[in-house]
C-alpha cells in the first residue's frame, strides 16, 4: 500500500538534491539547448532514410515523443490513476497497528491483508513500468551526462533484443554504471536511492511472475545459488514498501525537473522571437556538428524545427 506520508518524507530528503542536479545540468551543459533536447526527446531515427512519400529528403535527427514517448504517456496515465484511487492518507504506523496479528478473531484485519496483497501486486506492475520505461531511463541517462559536462547524446539507444545486431545498451548497465555510479560522488542521495530501489532480480521476478505471497512476505522464486545478482529469497511487505515508495519519488522528481526545464525555455523563447538554438552532433552521413533553431508552439505547446516555416512559405 502506498502512503502519502512516506512519499512526502522521501521527497523532503530527495528534492533538494534534484534541485541541485537541475542547476548543475543548466550550468554544466556544453550547449544552452541541451536540456531542451532532454525535454523534447532529440533522437537519431534511422527509419527516416526509408521514407519515400515526402517531396523532400528529411534529416534522421528528429525531436518529439517517438514510440517511447507515446508508451510513457500510457504508463504515466496508469500510474496517475492508481495513485488517485489508492494513495492512502492514513499514518503508516497507525495502519500497521490495525493489521498487527492478534490471537482474537479479526475479520477487518483479514480484509485489510487481502486488500494489501492485491495492491502490492498492482504496485509491482508500476515498479516494472518505471524501471523498464525507455523514456525514463533515457532522461536519467541524458541528465547525468549533462551535469557531468558531457554533450547530449543523439545516438543513445537501449538494447531491445539479444541479437548481436542490436547495438544498444542494456537497461541494467545504463541505470547502474552510467547513472547510479556516475552520480554517486556528487549526488549520493539520488545514487543511493537508485541502488536501493532498482534491483534486477525483483524486476525479473515480477516480469516473469516468479514470486508468491504468503502473509506479508513476497517469496522470490528466481533465487539462484552462486549468482550474485539473484540472492534475494524473501521480501517483507515493509521492505517492498521502501522500494516502491523510493521508485515513485524518483519518477516524479525526474518529471518535476523537466517541467521546470520546459518553463525556463519557454521564458527564454519569449525574448528570442520564440526560438532557441540546439546543437546536433551528427554521425550520419559523417561526423559533424550543426546548429538549428527550435520554435515554440505558442498555442498547443511543444517545439518544432523553425526551418519548417521556411518550407511552408
Secondary structure, DSSP 8 states (H G I E B T S, - for coil): --BHHHHHHHHHHHHHHHHHHHHHHHHH-SSTTHHHHHHHT-EE-GGGGG--SSSS---SEE-S-HHHHHHHHHHHHHHHHHHHHH-B-S-HHHHHHHT---SS--HHHHHHHHHHHHHHHHHHHHHHHHHH-HHHHHHHHHHHHHHTT----TT--B--SSSTT---B-HHHIIIIIIIHHHTTT-HHHHHHHHHH--HHHHHHHHTT-EEEETTEEEETT--TT-TT----EEEHHHHHHHHHHHHHHHHHHHHHHHHHHHHHHHHHHTTTTEEEEEEEE-SSSSEEEEEEEEE-TTT--EEETHHHHHH-
